[in-house]
């Protein structure tokens, strides 16, 4: 089973949108959703604080904020990502 990770921060409305959409898409199975809060780990914070939300597929970065900031881009790109999972 694939793992999709969202690197996020509490209070980030863009992060919340991504997480909500992925939760909606996860009802079909096919992936495990993990949320990583950047304020819990200093190295994660330093690496990602200007890039959140970041979406990873199996621990590889696939989308950053500029890829999915617009609601239509976010929805389409996440749906496409999930639809291509085995």
Secondary structure by P-SEA (a helix, b strand, c coil): cbbbbbbcccccaaaaaaaaaaaaacccccbbbbbbcccccaaaaaaccccccbbbccccccccccccccaaaaaaaaaaaaaacc
